[in-house]
């Protein structure tokens, strides 16, 4: 039976029906990050990933996922270069829209298919002027935009704040708590798995490998089964079919 895409889809047994997209950001950030994300898809609960299209490792990442039709792959639009310098004036909505459009086109060239969803590196799309640009592009291409209607976005599976690592937040127990607290209907749980390599330019390093270990741990599927959670991708959000899941 196809999933019901309404926000209150009913119950199964003692639990509300929940469809969970586990989306890995930063695909293409480095070879090690890409390897970790693909491992979390092949051996864990990751169902979706968001691709950076202008990094040195982007083309190799795109080539890898092109052979994985079951993995939903969206655009992780970045309005800054690899050194963090803005590509456009973030107060200029038309310029932001043009840059996001360019990256959508670049995505299709690299992957050979359009993105299944749209989000942004460091969630820059939350800025008001930038959000308008993202909404315009998402509407034109019929793409789900993060934090814009379905699915509900859950960002708490993240292991660093105030400059300190918090391994408990990305542990098996931490993810189990997050899954147990999800609402009925569709949710996107964000994650950042990966392996640290010499090309990774990020302050979020050790935490990526901790996330990966949790996402591939068989206990997560066991927890999901007890909660009647089905893991799906953005492709299923659009088509109404499921990866199966629990």
LUMGULO-462976 format. One record per residue (C-alpha): x, y, z; residue number from 1. Coordinates in Angstrom, 3 decimals. Each point is the difference from the previous one (the first is absolute). Example, Ala and Ser with C-alpha at 12.3 -4.5 7.8 and 13.67 -1.06 7.14 Angstrom:
REM residues 2
SITE     east    north       up pase
SITE   12.300   -4.500    7.800    1
SITE    1.370    3.440   -0.660    2
***
This chain:
REM residues 246
SITE     east    north       up pase
SITE    0.000    0.000    0.000    1
SITE    1.331    3.447   -0.894    2
SITE    0.684    2.401    2.853    3
SITE   -2.613    2.620    0.771    4
SITE    1.664    3.413   -0.453    5
SITE   -2.380    1.834    2.310    6
SITE    1.315    1.428    3.260    7
SITE   -2.263   -2.237    2.109    8
SITE    0.086   -3.369   -1.776    9
SITE   -1.535   -2.093    2.754   10
SITE    1.410   -2.708    2.223   11
SITE    1.395   -3.520   -0.164   12
SITE   -0.398   -1.863    3.271   13
SITE    0.979    2.288    2.858   14
SITE    2.001    2.458   -2.117   15
SITE   -0.786    2.720   -2.538   16
SITE    1.137   -0.745   -3.550   17
SITE    3.346    1.673   -0.590   18
SITE    2.016    0.230   -3.212   19
SITE    3.566    1.113    0.610   20
SITE    2.469    1.344   -2.544   21
SITE    3.552   -0.241    1.354   22
SITE    1.844    2.572   -2.084   23
SITE    3.791    0.307   -0.023   24
SITE    1.295    3.489   -0.782   25
SITE    3.379    0.827   -1.561   26
SITE    0.256   -2.698   -2.667   27
SITE    3.036    1.028   -2.068   28
SITE    1.610    2.038    2.769   29
SITE    2.958   -2.406   -0.096   30
SITE    0.660   -3.556   -1.125   31
SITE   -0.158   -1.205    3.598   32
SITE   -3.343    1.663    0.647   33
SITE   -1.417   -1.474   -3.193   34
SITE    1.252   -3.473    0.941   35
SITE   -1.592    0.261    3.424   36
SITE   -3.342    1.147   -1.373   37
SITE   -0.131   -2.830   -2.525   38
SITE    0.894   -2.507    2.710   39
SITE   -2.797    1.378    2.179   40
SITE   -2.394   -0.519   -2.928   41
SITE    1.180   -3.477   -0.953   42
SITE    0.328   -1.361    3.538   43
SITE   -2.072    2.337    2.151   44
SITE   -3.140    2.115    0.106   45
SITE    1.004    2.950   -2.195   46
SITE   -2.520    0.244   -2.843   47
SITE    0.909    3.337   -1.550   48
SITE    2.952    2.331   -0.520   49
SITE    0.592    3.609   -1.014   50
SITE    2.786    0.712   -2.504   51
SITE    2.363    2.970   -0.119   52
SITE    0.648    0.563   -3.704   53
SITE    3.052    2.277   -0.070   54
SITE    2.546   -1.797    2.177   55
SITE    3.025   -1.953   -1.163   56
SITE   -1.676   -3.247    1.085   57
SITE   -3.421    0.811   -1.502   58
SITE    0.437   -1.711   -3.375   59
SITE    1.191   -3.267    1.552   60
SITE   -2.905    0.069    2.461   61
SITE   -2.459    0.608   -2.831   62
SITE    1.455   -2.883   -1.994   63
SITE   -0.383   -2.307    2.993   64
SITE   -3.637    0.870    0.715   65
SITE   -0.973   -0.147   -3.663   66
SITE    0.267   -3.778    0.371   67
SITE   -2.238    0.022    3.098   68
SITE   -3.551    0.715   -1.199   69
SITE   -1.426   -0.963    3.385   70
SITE    1.779    2.879    1.731   71
SITE   -1.875    3.293   -0.113   72
SITE    2.501    2.724   -0.893   73
SITE   -0.766    3.689    0.287   74
SITE    1.890    3.254   -0.398   75
SITE    1.936    1.333    2.987   76
SITE    0.236    3.510   -1.419   77
SITE    2.953    2.027    1.252   78
SITE    0.049    3.772   -0.409   79
SITE    3.648    0.200    1.073   80
SITE    3.179   -1.453   -1.483   81
SITE    2.186   -2.631    1.655   82
SITE    1.743    2.736    1.995   83
SITE   -3.293    1.390    1.298   84
SITE   -0.041    3.094   -2.215   85
SITE   -3.522    0.952   -1.180   86
SITE   -0.717   -0.686   -3.658   87
SITE   -2.802    2.560   -0.080   88
SITE   -1.461    2.799    2.104   89
SITE   -2.286   -1.875    2.389   90
SITE   -2.323    3.024    0.123   91
SITE   -0.526   -0.188   -3.782   92
SITE   -2.840   -2.468   -0.583   93
SITE    0.287   -0.072   -3.841   94
SITE    3.748   -0.648    0.207   95
SITE   -0.533   -2.765    2.556   96
SITE   -2.670   -1.557   -2.176   97
SITE    2.252    0.042   -3.049   98
SITE    2.795   -1.691    1.952   99
SITE   -2.293   -2.717    1.354  100
SITE   -1.351   -0.562   -3.519  101
SITE    3.559   -0.364   -1.282  102
SITE    0.676   -2.628    2.643  103
SITE   -3.195   -1.892   -0.860  104
SITE    1.197   -0.167   -3.600  105
SITE    3.475   -1.028    1.109  106
SITE   -1.536   -2.748    2.149  107
SITE   -1.877   -1.450   -2.976  108
SITE    3.136    0.087   -2.120  109
SITE    2.001   -1.848    2.643  110
SITE   -2.536   -2.580    1.153  111
SITE   -1.963   -0.510   -3.211  112
SITE   -3.348    0.541    1.677  113
SITE   -1.687    2.911    1.788  114
SITE    0.265    0.409    3.781  115
SITE   -2.676   -1.556    2.181  116
SITE    0.048    2.894    2.470  117
SITE    1.633    3.324    0.797  118
SITE    1.846    1.227    3.088  119
SITE    3.118    2.031    0.724  120
SITE    3.449   -0.212    1.535  121
SITE   -0.081    1.320    3.567  122
SITE   -3.746    0.615   -0.526  123
SITE    0.667    3.393   -1.582  124
SITE   -3.461   -0.205   -1.576  125
SITE   -1.450    1.010    3.376  126
SITE    0.983    3.632   -0.667  127
SITE   -3.158    1.855   -1.126  128
SITE    1.310    1.336   -3.316  129
SITE    1.664   -3.295   -0.825  130
SITE   -3.040   -2.035    1.002  131
SITE   -2.105    1.817   -2.555  132
SITE    2.498   -0.950   -2.704  133
SITE   -0.010   -3.632    1.100  134
SITE   -3.792   -0.102    0.064  135
SITE   -0.139    1.327   -3.541  136
SITE    2.431   -2.615   -1.282  137
SITE   -1.655   -2.807    1.948  138
SITE   -3.410    0.983   -1.343  139
SITE    1.218    0.191   -3.580  140
SITE    1.546   -3.464    0.165  141
SITE   -2.590   -1.631    2.248  142
SITE    2.540   -0.794    2.724  143
SITE   -0.619   -0.392    3.728  144
SITE    1.899    2.788    1.780  145
SITE    1.373   -0.637    3.469  146
SITE   -2.182    1.485    2.756  147
SITE   -2.669    1.042   -2.513  148
SITE   -3.105   -2.151    0.588  149
SITE    0.580   -3.776   -0.061  150
SITE    2.080   -1.673    1.256  151
SITE    0.603    1.350    3.497  152
SITE    3.743    0.635    0.424  153
SITE    1.789   -1.381    3.071  154
SITE    3.524    1.364    0.537  155
SITE    0.780   -1.358    3.468  156
SITE    2.119   -2.945   -1.168  157
SITE    3.101    2.167    0.144  158
SITE    3.002   -0.447    2.261  159
SITE    1.573    3.406    0.471  160
SITE   -0.967    3.335    1.506  161
SITE    1.743    2.758    1.951  162
SITE    3.264   -1.297   -1.421  163
SITE   -0.307   -3.336    1.800  164
SITE   -0.668   -3.528   -1.222  165
SITE   -3.114   -1.677    1.395  166
SITE    0.292   -3.688   -0.891  167
SITE   -3.098   -0.866    2.011  168
SITE   -2.147    1.926   -2.459  169
SITE    1.115   -2.135   -2.961  170
SITE    0.161   -3.308    1.849  171
SITE   -2.387   -2.880   -0.612  172
SITE   -1.904    1.028    3.117  173
SITE   -0.110    3.611   -1.187  174
SITE   -1.426   -0.919   -3.402  175
SITE   -2.474   -2.404    1.611  176
SITE   -1.321    2.862    2.141  177
SITE   -0.345    2.205   -3.072  178
SITE   -1.898   -2.677   -1.919  179
SITE   -2.321   -0.618    2.935  180
SITE   -0.888    3.693    0.113  181
SITE   -0.866    0.416   -3.671  182
SITE   -3.522    1.128   -0.882  183
SITE   -2.447   -1.925   -2.119  184
SITE    0.425    0.337   -3.738  185
SITE    3.156    0.916   -1.876  186
SITE    3.263    1.138    1.594  187
SITE    3.505    0.714   -1.253  188
SITE    2.758   -0.826    2.467  189
SITE    3.157    1.818   -1.035  190
SITE    3.408   -1.609    0.435  191
SITE    3.649    0.529   -0.962  192
SITE    1.786   -3.368   -0.136  193
SITE    3.413   -0.416   -1.551  194
SITE    3.634   -0.958    0.364  195
SITE    2.599    2.607    0.856  196
SITE    2.637    0.346   -2.706  197
SITE    2.695    2.517   -0.888  198
SITE   -2.326    1.894   -2.353  199
SITE   -2.738    0.615    2.548  200
SITE   -0.225    3.688    0.842  201
SITE   -2.522    0.067    2.798  202
SITE   -0.124    0.525    3.742  203
SITE   -2.466   -2.903    0.159  204
SITE    2.434   -2.917   -0.230  205
SITE    0.041   -2.610    2.768  206
SITE   -3.778    0.295    0.234  207
SITE   -0.436   -1.210   -3.597  208
SITE    1.533   -3.370    0.789  209
SITE   -2.051   -0.260    3.194  210
SITE   -3.158    0.661   -2.020  211
SITE    0.992   -2.620   -2.547  212
SITE    0.498   -2.660    2.668  213
SITE   -3.490    0.705    1.340  214
SITE   -1.723    0.070   -3.374  215
SITE    1.316   -3.449   -0.956  216
SITE   -0.677   -1.558    3.400  217
SITE   -2.678   -2.747   -0.366  218
SITE   -1.642    1.161    3.222  219
SITE   -1.394    3.039   -1.813  220
SITE   -2.146   -2.161   -2.270  221
SITE   -1.116   -1.978    3.029  222
SITE   -1.062    3.215    1.733  223
SITE   -1.784    1.164   -3.148  224
SITE   -1.904   -3.269   -0.193  225
SITE   -1.296    0.389    3.538  226
SITE   -1.148    3.544   -0.855  227
SITE   -1.673   -0.986   -3.302  228
SITE    2.333    2.307   -1.906  229
SITE    0.509   -0.511   -3.727  230
SITE    3.181    1.424   -1.485  231
SITE   -0.592    1.675   -3.361  232
SITE    1.718    2.467   -2.314  233
SITE   -1.111    3.239   -1.617  234
SITE   -0.811   -1.982   -3.124  235
SITE   -2.665   -1.831    2.006  236
SITE   -1.374    3.310    1.243  237
SITE   -0.612    0.923   -3.638  238
SITE   -1.239   -3.376   -1.219  239
SITE   -1.706   -1.460    3.075  240
SITE    1.994   -3.243    0.099  241
SITE    2.205   -1.254    2.851  242
SITE    3.475   -1.445    0.413  243
SITE   -1.301   -2.129    2.792  244
SITE    1.323    0.560    3.068  245
SITE   -0.206   -0.945    3.209  246
***
